[in-house]
Amino acid sequence: MNAQFRRLMLDLGPLIVFFAGFKYLGIFGATAAFMAAVLISLYAGLVLEKRLSPMPLFTALLVLIFGGLTLYLKNDIFIKMKPTVLYAFFGATLIGGLSFKRLFIKYVFAQAFELDETGWRQLTWRWGIFFLVLAVLNELVWRNASTAAWVSFKVWGIIPLIFLFALAQTPFVMKHHVEPEKTAD
């Protein structure tokens, strides 16, 4: 199994558990299952990749905090707010990093491709704004739709949106792609 596919499964696995858990156990059972699945995924990532990636680690922390509040207070608002906080944090971190001349997106994608500085900066803006839009979108859905509709949107709406957005960036990435420097042997 290649590394990208493995990472995709580690990232999406807990969401699938959450969706299935909601169908059979309701929101509170799904939240508990989600929390367990995130910890298992984090551990599996550590064993298989020999490191803890910052984004899955931060996501797991949020799932545990907001999931714990959901279960402890028996209030599903907290698990519904978790994606908003996560996406807003990612968006603010990416855009805020630009103020300090930090291209945090480069740390995420540098192993996949290399861009010129203009490309990294514009890609940072694009992903930063996209994550802020996702935060607003999550707020709109959970505040105006049933819990079942929100769960379906979280799994079958947000994930495809992220994939489509990433795919839509391909021409831009190709335009700003630079060949990595080869080291002399």
MITORLO-692837 format. One record per residue (C-alpha): residue in one letter; chain; x, y, z. Coordinates in Angstrom, 2 decimals, padded with zeros to 5 digits. Layout:
# residues N
{'A'; 'A'; {X; Y; Z}} ...
END
This chain:
# residues 185
{'M'; 'A'; {000.00; 000.00; 000.00}} {'N'; 'A'; {001.49; 003.34; -000.97}} {'A'; 'A'; {001.99; 006.07; 001.63}} {'Q'; 'A'; {-000.64; 008.49; 000.26}} {'F'; 'A'; {-003.36; 005.83; 000.15}} {'R'; 'A'; {-002.47; 004.66; 003.66}} {'R'; 'A'; {-002.65; 008.25; 004.95}} {'L'; 'A'; {-006.00; 008.72; 003.22}} {'M'; 'A'; {-007.38; 005.60; 004.91}} {'L'; 'A'; {-006.03; 006.69; 008.29}} {'D'; 'A'; {-007.68; 010.09; 007.85}} {'L'; 'A'; {-011.02; 008.89; 006.43}} {'G'; 'A'; {-011.41; 005.74; 008.53}} {'P'; 'A'; {-012.61; 007.54; 011.66}} {'L'; 'A'; {-015.15; 009.54; 009.61}} {'I'; 'A'; {-016.58; 006.34; 008.16}} {'V'; 'A'; {-016.80; 004.91; 011.70}} {'F'; 'A'; {-018.60; 008.10; 012.78}} {'F'; 'A'; {-021.09; 007.85; 009.92}} {'A'; 'A'; {-021.79; 004.15; 010.51}} {'G'; 'A'; {-021.94; 004.73; 014.26}} {'F'; 'A'; {-024.54; 007.43; 013.81}} {'K'; 'A'; {-026.69; 005.14; 011.71}} {'Y'; 'A'; {-026.70; 002.38; 014.34}} {'L'; 'A'; {-025.91; 004.10; 017.64}} {'G'; 'A'; {-027.09; 007.69; 017.31}} {'I'; 'A'; {-024.99; 010.80; 017.76}} {'F'; 'A'; {-023.60; 009.94; 021.19}} {'G'; 'A'; {-022.61; 006.39; 020.25}} {'A'; 'A'; {-021.13; 007.70; 017.02}} {'T'; 'A'; {-019.15; 010.31; 018.96}} {'A'; 'A'; {-017.70; 007.65; 021.29}} {'A'; 'A'; {-016.86; 005.41; 018.33}} {'F'; 'A'; {-015.32; 008.39; 016.51}} {'M'; 'A'; {-013.11; 009.17; 019.50}} {'A'; 'A'; {-011.91; 005.56; 019.68}} {'A'; 'A'; {-011.36; 005.37; 015.92}} {'V'; 'A'; {-009.31; 008.59; 015.94}} {'L'; 'A'; {-007.05; 007.20; 018.66}} {'I'; 'A'; {-006.65; 003.90; 016.78}} {'S'; 'A'; {-005.89; 005.79; 013.57}} {'L'; 'A'; {-003.34; 007.98; 015.33}} {'Y'; 'A'; {-001.64; 004.92; 016.84}} {'A'; 'A'; {-001.69; 003.07; 013.50}} {'G'; 'A'; {-000.16; 006.13; 011.83}} {'L'; 'A'; {002.59; 006.21; 014.44}} {'V'; 'A'; {003.35; 002.50; 014.00}} {'L'; 'A'; {003.19; 002.51; 010.19}} {'E'; 'A'; {004.79; 005.89; 009.51}} {'K'; 'A'; {007.13; 006.04; 012.54}} {'R'; 'A'; {005.98; 009.57; 013.32}} {'L'; 'A'; {002.98; 011.61; 014.42}} {'S'; 'A'; {001.85; 014.07; 011.77}} {'P'; 'A'; {000.84; 017.45; 013.22}} {'M'; 'A'; {-002.52; 017.75; 011.43}} {'P'; 'A'; {-003.90; 014.33; 012.47}} {'L'; 'A'; {-002.57; 014.93; 015.98}} {'F'; 'A'; {-004.32; 018.29; 016.22}} {'T'; 'A'; {-007.50; 016.83; 014.73}} {'A'; 'A'; {-007.42; 013.98; 017.26}} {'L'; 'A'; {-006.99; 016.46; 020.09}} {'L'; 'A'; {-010.04; 018.42; 018.93}} {'V'; 'A'; {-012.08; 015.22; 018.50}} {'L'; 'A'; {-011.21; 014.16; 022.04}} {'I'; 'A'; {-011.97; 017.57; 023.54}} {'F'; 'A'; {-015.20; 018.26; 021.66}} {'G'; 'A'; {-016.27; 014.61; 021.73}} {'G'; 'A'; {-015.59; 014.47; 025.46}} {'L'; 'A'; {-017.69; 017.60; 026.01}} {'T'; 'A'; {-020.45; 016.12; 023.86}} {'L'; 'A'; {-020.57; 012.93; 025.90}} {'Y'; 'A'; {-020.00; 014.49; 029.32}} {'L'; 'A'; {-022.61; 017.22; 028.86}} {'K'; 'A'; {-024.89; 015.05; 026.70}} {'N'; 'A'; {-025.05; 017.88; 024.19}} {'D'; 'A'; {-024.31; 017.23; 020.50}} {'I'; 'A'; {-023.56; 020.88; 019.77}} {'F'; 'A'; {-019.91; 020.35; 020.71}} {'I'; 'A'; {-019.22; 017.60; 018.16}} {'K'; 'A'; {-021.02; 019.69; 015.55}} {'M'; 'A'; {-018.78; 022.68; 016.34}} {'K'; 'A'; {-015.56; 020.64; 016.07}} {'P'; 'A'; {-015.28; 020.93; 012.25}} {'T'; 'A'; {-015.88; 024.68; 012.47}} {'V'; 'A'; {-013.05; 025.11; 014.96}} {'L'; 'A'; {-010.76; 022.80; 012.97}} {'Y'; 'A'; {-011.38; 024.50; 009.61}} {'A'; 'A'; {-011.21; 028.00; 011.10}} {'F'; 'A'; {-007.92; 027.11; 012.81}} {'F'; 'A'; {-006.44; 025.73; 009.58}} {'G'; 'A'; {-007.62; 028.75; 007.58}} {'A'; 'A'; {-006.41; 031.28; 010.15}} {'T'; 'A'; {-003.07; 029.49; 010.55}} {'L'; 'A'; {-002.44; 029.44; 006.81}} {'I'; 'A'; {-003.43; 033.05; 006.22}} {'G'; 'A'; {-001.92; 034.28; 009.49}} {'G'; 'A'; {001.34; 032.57; 008.61}} {'L'; 'A'; {001.61; 034.77; 005.55}} {'S'; 'A'; {001.86; 037.81; 007.85}} {'F'; 'A'; {005.03; 036.27; 009.30}} {'K'; 'A'; {006.32; 035.16; 005.91}} {'R'; 'A'; {005.56; 031.54; 006.81}} {'L'; 'A'; {004.20; 029.23; 004.15}} {'F'; 'A'; {002.78; 026.50; 006.37}} {'I'; 'A'; {001.12; 024.81; 003.41}} {'K'; 'A'; {004.59; 024.02; 002.14}} {'Y'; 'A'; {005.10; 021.65; 005.10}} {'V'; 'A'; {001.98; 019.73; 004.09}} {'F'; 'A'; {002.59; 019.47; 000.35}} {'A'; 'A'; {006.39; 019.74; -000.01}} {'Q'; 'A'; {006.80; 015.97; -000.35}} {'A'; 'A'; {004.17; 015.84; -003.10}} {'F'; 'A'; {005.41; 018.72; -005.27}} {'E'; 'A'; {007.64; 021.78; -005.36}} {'L'; 'A'; {006.39; 025.24; -006.33}} {'D'; 'A'; {007.95; 028.63; -006.85}} {'E'; 'A'; {007.45; 031.14; -004.02}} {'T'; 'A'; {004.55; 032.87; -005.77}} {'G'; 'A'; {002.85; 029.51; -006.20}} {'W'; 'A'; {003.25; 028.59; -002.52}} {'R'; 'A'; {001.94; 031.99; -001.43}} {'Q'; 'A'; {-001.10; 031.89; -003.72}} {'L'; 'A'; {-001.81; 028.26; -002.85}} {'T'; 'A'; {-001.69; 029.24; 000.83}} {'W'; 'A'; {-004.26; 031.97; 000.22}} {'R'; 'A'; {-006.48; 029.59; -001.74}} {'W'; 'A'; {-006.43; 026.84; 000.90}} {'G'; 'A'; {-006.73; 029.34; 003.75}} {'I'; 'A'; {-009.84; 030.93; 002.28}} {'F'; 'A'; {-011.24; 027.50; 001.38}} {'F'; 'A'; {-010.90; 026.32; 004.99}} {'L'; 'A'; {-012.61; 029.48; 006.26}} {'V'; 'A'; {-015.46; 028.87; 003.81}} {'L'; 'A'; {-015.75; 025.29; 005.09}} {'A'; 'A'; {-015.97; 026.62; 008.66}} {'V'; 'A'; {-018.83; 028.94; 007.70}} {'L'; 'A'; {-020.51; 026.17; 005.70}} {'N'; 'A'; {-020.35; 023.78; 008.66}} {'E'; 'A'; {-021.91; 026.43; 010.90}} {'L'; 'A'; {-024.71; 027.04; 008.44}} {'V'; 'A'; {-025.51; 023.35; 008.07}} {'W'; 'A'; {-025.43; 022.29; 011.72}} {'R'; 'A'; {-027.44; 025.31; 012.82}} {'N'; 'A'; {-030.11; 024.95; 010.12}} {'A'; 'A'; {-030.43; 021.21; 009.48}} {'S'; 'A'; {-031.20; 018.09; 011.45}} {'T'; 'A'; {-028.40; 016.14; 013.08}} {'A'; 'A'; {-028.84; 013.38; 010.50}} {'A'; 'A'; {-028.50; 015.90; 007.66}} {'W'; 'A'; {-025.40; 017.40; 009.28}} {'V'; 'A'; {-023.77; 013.95; 009.68}} {'S'; 'A'; {-024.49; 013.14; 006.04}} {'F'; 'A'; {-023.16; 016.53; 004.95}} {'K'; 'A'; {-020.02; 016.08; 007.06}} {'V'; 'A'; {-019.21; 012.76; 005.38}} {'W'; 'A'; {-020.75; 013.05; 001.90}} {'G'; 'A'; {-020.54; 016.83; 001.43}} {'I'; 'A'; {-017.34; 018.10; 003.02}} {'I'; 'A'; {-015.06; 015.24; 001.92}} {'P'; 'A'; {-016.04; 015.51; -001.77}} {'L'; 'A'; {-015.70; 019.31; -001.56}} {'I'; 'A'; {-012.14; 018.95; -000.27}} {'F'; 'A'; {-011.25; 016.46; -003.01}} {'L'; 'A'; {-012.82; 018.63; -005.72}} {'F'; 'A'; {-011.07; 021.73; -004.42}} {'A'; 'A'; {-007.73; 019.91; -004.35}} {'L'; 'A'; {-008.33; 018.62; -007.87}} {'A'; 'A'; {-009.25; 022.12; -009.05}} {'Q'; 'A'; {-005.82; 023.31; -007.85}} {'T'; 'A'; {-004.01; 020.95; -010.23}} {'P'; 'A'; {-003.68; 023.41; -013.16}} {'F'; 'A'; {-002.39; 026.08; -010.77}} {'V'; 'A'; {000.12; 023.68; -009.22}} {'M'; 'A'; {001.30; 022.58; -012.68}} {'K'; 'A'; {001.74; 026.22; -013.72}} {'H'; 'A'; {003.94; 027.01; -010.67}} {'H'; 'A'; {005.73; 023.67; -010.45}} {'V'; 'A'; {009.51; 023.73; -010.34}} {'E'; 'A'; {011.79; 020.74; -010.63}} {'P'; 'A'; {013.56; 019.96; -007.35}} {'E'; 'A'; {017.29; 020.43; -007.38}} {'K'; 'A'; {019.17; 017.20; -007.82}} {'T'; 'A'; {022.07; 016.51; -005.52}} {'A'; 'A'; {025.34; 015.42; -007.07}} {'D'; 'A'; {026.53; 011.97; -006.09}} 
END
